[in-house]
Amino acid sequence: MMTKNTDKKREQMMMFSMDDMVPQNHMLRLIDKAINWNFIYDLVEEKYCPDNGRPSMDPVMLIKIPFIQYLYGIKSMRQTMKEIEVNVAYRWFLGLDMLDPVPHFSTFGKNYTRRFKDT
């Protein structure tokens, strides 16, 4: 029997939990369980002004994104961002929901050369 019109599912609306979409044994879930990322906030606190300027990106996310790039052998930050846009496990690991915008790839170069210079 031939199945037709499977593309109708593309427009289907569903409710789901991001947590349910990432398998319990997924490598990023295991890493997230093993590492308490909160130490990063203490390390970079002096790099941010508490009462001036626009809201920053989460510094933990700034560490986790290159972590994803390294773990999965992605060649460039630009490609890493494209992968994060569509990969539910990556978004879960970063704390992004499916509608959150992914940071621009140039954010990393700017942070490395400006904020984290000589660190």
Buried (B, 14 or more C-beta within 10 A) or exposed (E): EEEEEEEEEEEEEEEEEBEEEBEEEBEBBEBBEEEEBEEBEEEBEEEEEEEEEEEBEBBBBBBBBBBBBEEEEBEEBEEBBBBBEEBBBBBBBBBBEEEEEBBEBEBBEEBEEEBBEEE
